[in-house]
Amino acid sequence: MPIHGGGGRIDGWTLDLMRRPDDGFKPVIEFLIAESCLAFQGEGAQTVSLSAAPLTRSIGEPDGWLQRMLERSAQVLEPLYGFASLHAFKAKFSPRCESLHLTYRKSSDLPRIGLAVATAYLVTPRTRVVSSPLTLPTPPVARSASTSPGPVGPSEAAQTVLVDLH
């Protein structure tokens, strides 16, 4: 996916959804990332994003009940997703990390948001096979203006992992 800069130009690219079979050539993903970085650099790209590192905490993020809940969720979901191993894998490329924030209207929206994120990120037997179609969650019912919540509220962070090519 392109990373757009000013004036509509493409400054970089995002690599996401990388999979290899458990019995496949182990360093194939590293090879493909390195080759992609070289190709993108040859095309003038400044940055390659290795995409988000979900449920990771940025340095300096405030400690609170929600952060503790997210950290606990990461611990519980680790065997299913591998957040820590994914973050360690991405560290091989000496990236810089930038915070990503999810802004939501009210705390009661968090369970629905969590379900949508889990649906998008967790590997299931159906999503492990690249050739099988992904099933998207059902979109929420649109609210009328009279029932829409008030101003946008808090935000919580993850990190995006970027490799500078210059």
C-alpha positions, 0 to 999 in steps of 0.5 A, spaced: 500 500 500 502 506 498 504 512 503 502 518 500 506 525 501 505 532 499 502 533 492 499 526 491 506 523 490 508 516 493 514 517 499 514 510 501 510 503 501 507 499 506 508 491 507 503 487 510 500 480 511 506 476 510 505 469 511 509 463 509 507 455 511 510 452 517 514 447 513 516 453 508 523 456 507 524 459 514 528 466 512 523 467 506 520 473 509 526 476 511 529 475 504 522 478 501 522 484 505 529 486 504 528 485 496 522 489 497 526 495 500 531 495 495 526 495 489 522 501 493 529 505 494 531 504 487 524 507 485 525 513 490 521 511 496 524 514 502 520 509 507 517 502 508 512 501 513 512 494 516 505 496 518 502 496 525 505 492 531 498 491 535 498 492 542 505 494 543 506 500 548 509 506 546 515 509 550 511 515 554 504 512 553 500 514 560 499 508 564 491 507 566 486 502 566 485 501 559 493 501 558 493 495 563 487 492 559 490 492 553 497 489 556 493 483 559 489 482 552 496 482 549 498 477 554 492 472 553 492 473 545 499 472 545 499 464 543 494 466 538 497 472 534 504 472 537 504 480 538 511 479 542 514 475 536 512 479 531 515 485 534 521 482 535 521 480 528 520 487 525 526 489 530 531 485 525 530 491 520 532 496 525 526 500 524 523 507 528 517 506 531 511 511 531 505 511 535 498 510 532 492 512 535 485 510 535 480 515 537 473 513 539 467 516 542 466 513 548 468 507 552 462 503 551 464 502 544 471 499 546 468 492 546 465 492 539 472 496 536 476 490 540 472 485 536 473 488 529 480 489 531 481 481 533 477 479 527 482 483 522 488 481 526 487 474 528 490 468 524 484 463 524 484 456 520 481 460 514 485 466 514 492 461 515 491 459 508 492 465 503 488 462 498 481 462 502 477 469 502 477 473 508 470 474 512 469 481 513 465 483 520 458 486 519 458 493 518 455 497 524 448 500 523 448 507 521 446 512 527 441 518 526 444 524 527 439 525 533 442 518 536 450 520 535 454 520 541 458 527 543 465 529 541 470 524 540 474 522 546 480 518 548 485 515 544 489 509 545 496 507 541 499 502 538 506 503 534 507 503 526 514 500 524 518 504 519 524 502 515 528 509 513 531 507 506 536 513 505 
